[in-house]
């Protein structure tokens, strides 16, 4: 670290750099929901006519400046913008490397470092629940940073892990899309099967777990934020969480009753033995009465038709906190496919679920490795050979 130099963060990083956009034209738009903790990249979900908001280019880092989004790790590098430019939420700060001083890839990992995130969170300003990090905060953060060539070396190590994570995730997405296509073509479009309520094929598990009975035990926790981030969390139940949860078993499906228009449906395959996996009570635990229906029911619940039916059945006054009655989930009508067709469906798709499950395990391992390396590389504890 002898050649590392101390900078103010705002001198090292270009914050909200200018990007030229024209009024009245359509551009890629990135919403806060497009950012997920643990994922390096975010992509636009829609195009919108230019209005107020943050402006950015491919490769820029979007840094949530509002609570609780910052605490939830909504810090990502943007990509896939049409014509390389776009805009987004007013609640983003945009970070970019400064020519000759900092590398944009390095800036992304720097912004995810706890030294930067914790400092930003300690400087929240405003009323409770809507606190934001003032831009001036970054002029008070001093860090020792390496020269640009070493920055590129550090970013290369971390990027190689993220590239592998991204590849595995894309592979899983492709396999799931293929399974959904087979389900749609073989079952939905055939329209030759009679239909029965989902409750005929699956049980509704509602075994409650009281945190006060487990003050030191570590649990695997499936929460709404965990789903959005693509990985379960390890928590000490009685310490980290006070409210009751539901027990989760292997070979079950979690369906969120909250805002079903944004479907959160989780296939659970290989939970450790010992009843140490739980989920938010916003999830409903669906257990097929026979494991041969596991992938079939999962594809059914993920189909556009069913997501539409669940969305129409929501209740509640707030658009952001509408819920569906769990009873309505189990009243859904599922095609009663014949056993030979089900067997053929499983012969083709079961290898998909196994591969997806293996990918999840490898992704979790790579994420842990990345999070272990990141602070050590940023602080100079691990040195990069140039």
TORFIRO-765854 format. One record per residue: x, y, z of N, C-alpha, C in turn. Coordinates in steps of 0.1 Angstrom, whole numbers, plus 5000, padded with zeros to 4 digits. Layout:
<marvos>
XYZXYZXYZ
...
</marvos>
This chain:
<marvos>
500849885000500050005000500850135000
502250114999503150235000502850334989
502350294977502050384967500550424966
499750384976498350424976498250564980
497250634975497050784978495750804984
495750894994494450935000493651024992
492350994990491451084983490151104991
489551224988488151234992487351154981
486351084986485551004977485051084965
484651204968484051294957485151344947
486451334951487551364942487951244934
487751124940488151004933487050954923
485750974926484650924918483851044913
483551034900482651134894481151104898
480551194905479251174911478251244902
477151174897476151234888476851304876
477651234868478251294857477251334846
477451444838476451484828476251384817
474951364814474651274802473551354794
473751374782472851444773471751364768
470551394772469251334767468351444762
467451404753466551504747465151484752
464551594755463151594760462251544748
461251464752460251414743460651274736
461851234739462351104733462250994743
462150874738462050754746463450704750
463650664762464950614767464750494776
465750414777465750304787465550364801
464650304809464350354823464650244833
465350274843465750184854465050224867
464250134872463550154884464250094896
463950134908464650084920464449934921
463249884917463049734918463949654908
464549724899465449654889466849624896
467049674907468349654914468149554925
469049454926469049344936470349334942
470349314956471649294963472249164959
473549164958474249034954474449024939
473749104931473849094917474549214912
475549194904476449304899475649394890
474849334880474249414870472749444872
472349554868470849584866470649624852
469349604848469049634834467649704834
467449784824466149854823464949754821
463849784827462649704825461649764815
461749894812460849964804461550074796
460850134787461350264781460350374784
460750494787459950604790460350724783
459450814782459750954777460551024788
461551094784462451164793461651254803
461851244815461351334826462451354836
462151394848463151414858463651284863
464951284868465551164873467051164871
467651054875469051044873469350994859
470551034853470951004840472250924840
472350834831473550744832473850684819
475050614818475450534806475750394811
475850304801476250164804477550174811
477650094822478850084830478950174842
477950264843477850344855477350264866
477650314878477150244891475950324896
474750254898473650324904473650294919
473650394928473750384942472550434949
471750354955470450404961470850494973
470150604973470550704983469450714994
468450634994467350645003467250515012
466750535024466450415032465050365029
464850225029465850125033466550065021
466450125009467050064997468550054998
469250155004470650145005471050025015
470350015026470649905035470349775029
469449765019469049645012470049615001
471049694999472149664990471849694975
470949794973470549834959471649914953
472749854949473949914943474349824932
474149864919474449784908475049864896
475749794888476249854875475249834864
474949934857473849934847474349884834
473549804827473949764814472649744805
472849714792471749694783470849814781
471449934782470650054779470650074764
469550104759469350134744470150254740
471050244730471850354726472850394736
473150304746474150334756473750434767
472550494766472150594776470750564781
470450624793469150604799469050694811
467850684818467650754830466850664840
466650714852465950634862465550714874
465250644884464750694897465550814901
464850914907465551024913466350984926
466050864931466750814943468050744941
468550764929469950704926470950814926
472150784931473350864928474050784917
474650844907475350784896476850804898
477550694899479050694901479750644888
480850714885481650674873483150704877
483950634870485450664872485850794866
486850854872487450974866488650944858
488751004846489750974837491150994843
492050894843493350904848493450884863
492350884870492350864884491650734889
490550704883489850584888489150514877
489050384879488450294869486950264872
486050274863484650254866484250124871
484950014867484749884873485149884887
486249934890486749944904485750034913
485250134907484350224914483150144918
482650054910481449974914481749894926
482849824926483149744938483549834950
484149944948484350044959483050084965
482050114957480750154963480050044970
480349924968479749814975480549774988
481749834990482549805001481849865014
481949795025481249835037481749965042
483049995040483550125044482750245038
482350225026481550335019480150325023
479550205022478150195025477850235040
478650185049478350225063478550375066
479450435059479650575061478450655055
477950605044476750675038475550655047
475350535053474250505061474250585074
475450605079475650685091475350835089
475250875077474951015074473551045067
472650945069471350965065470751095071
469951165063469351295068467851295064
467051355072465651365068464751295079
463451305076462451245085462551095085
462151025096462150885097461350815086
462050715080461350635069461650685055
462050815054462350875041463650945042
464650885049465950945050466750925038
467651025034468451015023469951055026
470851005018472251045020472551175012
472851285019473151405011474451385003
474451444991475551434982476851484989
476751584997477951645004478651545013
477951435017478551335025479851285019
479851265006480951194999482151284999
481951415002483151505004483851495017
483251415026483751395040484351255042
484351175031484851035032486151035026
487150995034488550985030489050845029
489550805018490050665016491350665009
492150565013493450535005493150444994
493550494982493150414970494450384962
494450274955495650234946495650314933
496750304926496850364913495950294903
495650354892494650294883494950154878
496250124875496549994870496249884881
496449914893496149824904494649814906
493949924904492449924905491949824894
492449834882492049734872492249594876
493449564882493749434886492749384897
492449474907491449434917490049404911
489649494902488349484896488349354887
489449324881489449204873489249074881
489749064893489548954901488148934905
487549044910486149044914485149024903
485549084891484649074879484648934874
485748864876485748724871484748634879
484648664892483648594900482248634896
482048764894480648804890480348754876
481348744867481048684854480548544854
481148464863480748324865479348324871
479048404881477748414887476748444876
477048544868476048584858475848474848
476848404844476748294835475848184840
476048144853475248044859473748084860
473548214864472148264865471448264852
472148304841471548304828471248164823
472148064827471847924824470547874831
470447914844469247874851468047934845
468048064842466948134836466548064823
467448024815467147964802466547824804
467047754814466447624817464947634822
464747734830463447754836462447794824
462947884816462047924804461747814795
462747724794462447604785461447514792
461447494805460447414812459147474811
459047614812457747684811457147664797
458047664787457647654773457047514771
457747414776457147274775455847264782
455747314794454447314801453347384793
453647494788452647574780452147494768
453147434761452747364748452147234751
452547164761452047034764450647034771
450547134780449447134789448447244786
448847364787447947484785447347494772
448147474761447647494748446847364743
447147254749446347134745444947144749
444647194761443247224765442347094765
443046974767442246854767442046794780
442646854791442546794804441446864812
440746784820439846834830440646904841
439946984849440747064859440247034873
441147034883440847014897441447124905
440947144917441547244926442947204930
443847304931445247274935445247194948
444347214957444247144970444146994969
443746944957443646804955445046744953
446046824948447346784946448446824956
448046924965449046974974448447014987
449347014997448947055011449447195014
448647265023449047395027449747385041
451147395041451847385053451847515061
451447505073451447635081451947605095
453047535096453647505109454447635113
454047695124454647815129455847795138
456847885136458047875144458148005152
458247995165458348105174459848145177
460248265173461648305175462148295190
461248315199461648315213462048175218
461748075210462247935214463547905208
464147995200465447965193466248095194
466848125205467548245207468948245201
469548125198470848115193470948035181
469947965177470047875165470047945152
470947905143470947965130469947895120
469247985113468147935104468447985090
468047905080467947955066466648025065
466748155061465548235061465148275046
463948245042463448285029462448395031
462948515028462148635030461848705016
461048805016460748875004462048934998
462849015006464049065001465048954996
465048845004465948735000465548684986
464248664983463848624970464248724959
464048854962464448954952465948954949
466748914959468248904958468648774953
467748674952468148544946468848454955
468848474969469548384978468848394992
468748284998468248285012469248345021
468848385033469748445043469948355055
471148365061471448285073471248385085
470348355094470048445105469948365118
470148435129469948385143468548425146
467548335146466148365146465748465158
466048425170465548505181466348635183
467548645177468248765177467948865166
467848815154467648895142466148925139
465248835143463848835140463048805152
461948885154461148865166459748805162
459248815150457948765146458048615142
456848545144456748405140456948385125
457448275121457748235108457148095105
457148055092456647925088457847835086
457647705089458747605087458747575072
459947555066460047525052460747385051
460147305042460747165040461247155026
462047055023462447025010461246985001
461447004988460346964978459047034981
459147164983457947254985458147374976
457047454975457047574967456547684976
457247794976456747914983456148014974
454948064977454248154969453848274978
454348394974454048514981452648564979
451948594990450548644989450648794988
451748854989451949004988452149044973
451349134968451549184955451849074944
450848984942451048874933451248924918
450949054915451249104902452749114899
453549104910454949094909455348954915
455148844908455148714913456448674920
456348624932457548564939457148424942
457748334934457448194935458748114936
458948044947460347984950460247834950
461047764942461147624943462147584953
461747504963462747464973462947314972
464247274970464447134967465247064977
466347124982467247044991467547115004
466647125013466847185026467647095035
468547145043469247065053468246995063
468646885068467846815077467846885091
466746875098466746935112465847045114
464947075105463947175107464547315110
465547355102466147485104466047575093
464947565085464647655074463247715076
463147845074461947915077461648015066
460448065065460148165056459148275062
459148385056458248495060456848445059
455948495067454548455067453848525055
454548605047454048655035454048545024
454948445027454948325018453948225023
453348155013452548035017453347915012
453447805021454247695018453347585012
453647544999452847444992453647314991
453047214996453747084995452946984987
453546944975452846844967452646714975
451446654973451146534980451946414975
452546434963453446334957454546424949
455746384952456846464946456846464931
456146374925456146374910455446494904
454646564913453946684909454746814912
455946804918456646924922456947024911
457646974901457947064889456747104881
455747014881454547044873453747154880
453547154893452847254901453647384900
454947374901455747504900455547574887
455547494876455347554863453947614861
452947544867451647594867451547724874
452147734886452047864894452747974887
453747944879454548044873453948084859
452948014854452448044841451748184841
451748254830451148384829449648384833
448948284829447548274831447248274846
448048204854447848194868448248314875
449348374871449748504877448748614875
448048604863447048704860445848674870
445448554872444348514881444648564895
445848534900446148584913446148734915
446648804904446648944905445149004906
444248944899442848984899442148954912
442748864919442048824932442548894944
443448994942444049064953443049154960
443249174973442449264981443349364988
442749474994443549575001443449704994
443649815001443549944996444850004990
445949964995447250014990447749934979
448050004968448549934956449849864958
450649914968451949854970451949744981
450749724987450649624998449349534996
449049504984447849424982448249274984
447249204989447549064992446348974986
446748844984445748754980445448664992
444148624993443848525004444448395000
445148335010445848205007444848095002
443648105007442648005002442448014987
442548134981442348144967443448074959
444648064965445747994959445447854957
444847794967444547644967443247614960
442547724956441347704948441647714933
442847744929443247754915442947624909
442547624896442247504889443347464880
443947344883445147294877444747174868
445247164855444947054846445346924853
444346824852444646694858445246604847
446546624845447246564834447346414837
447346334826447446184828448846144833
448946034839450245984845451345974835
451045914823452045894813452646024808
451746124806452246254802453046324813
452646314825453346364836454746304837
454746174835456046104836457046154825
456446174813457346224802457746364805
456846444810457246584814458346584824
458246504834459346494845460646444839
460546344830461846284824462646394817
461846494811462546604804462946714813
462146754823462346874831463146844844
463046724849463746704862465246734862
465946704851467346744850467546894850
466446964845466547114845466647164860
465647104868465547154882466847114889
467447004887468646954893469847054890
469847084877470947174872470747314879
469547364879469247494885469647494900
469347384906469647374921471147374923
471847304914473347304915473947434912
473347504902473747644899473547734911
472447724919472247804930473247784941
473647654943474647634953476047694949
476347674936477647734931477547884932
476447944928476348094929476548144943
475848074953476048114967477448104972
478147994967479647984971480448094965
480148134952480948234945480648374952
479348394956479048524962479748534976
479848424983480548434996482048454994
482648394983484048414980484248564976
483348614968483448754964483348854976
482448824985482248914996483448905006
484048785006485248775014486448845008
486648834995487748904989487649054988
486349104986486149244984486849334994
486549325007487149415017488649395018
489149275016490549255017491349315005
490749314994491349384982491249534983
490149584988489949724989490749795000
491049715010491849765021493349745019
493749665009495149635006495649515014
494749445021495149335029495649225020
494949205008495449114997495949204986
497149184982497849264972497749194958
497549274948497449224935498849234928
499349124923500549134915500349184902
501049294898500849364886501849304875
</marvos>
